[in-house]
Amino acid sequence: MNKAQLIEAVAKRLPPEQAALAVECTLDAIVRALVAGERVAVTGFGSFEVRSYDERRARNPQTGEAILVPPTKRARFNAGANLTELINGKKLPPLTESAITKAPKGSKTKKGN
């Protein structure tokens, strides 16, 4: 699924212009938090964090020459328990309900509120 397809999927539950804005704002918020060095955790879905990798030596596979790979940072996603269960066969709820049902403490989106 690419970004346009993600917007289309969200548009099944929201008006298209709201769906596009919701996806754009969500992705932007995640990117900005990661760039700031923050961890982004979505209860029931998973977490994003930045990992740092030290400088290391590697070999050019074509020439065999040793090269120095500079230190780098990469975004990493770790799937949450609920997402892992769904991927491994737990039944998905109908499209009218959210697959990620566990709301964080203090959230006003809990069932019954």
C-alpha positions, 0 to 999 in steps of 0.5 A: 500500500502506498500513500495514495492507497492509504488515503483511499482506505481512510476515505472509506471512513472520512470525507476524502479531503479530511482523509488526505489531511489526516494522513498527511498530518499523521505522517508529518507528526511522526516524522517531526517527532523522530527528527527531534529524537523522540519515540512515537508509540501508538498503543496497540499498533507499535512504536517508531524510534531512531537508532544510531549506528556507529562508523564501520568497515565494509567491503566493496563487493565488486572490487573487494576494497575496504571502505569506511561507512560513516555513522548513520541514524535510521528509523525503526518500527517495532510492531505492538502485540495487537498488530502482531496478533492480527498479522498472525491470524487473529480475526479483523473486526469489520471495516466500520470498527477500528482494528486497533481498539486499545485506547491509551489511558485518559483517552476520550475515545474509549468505548462507553465515553 
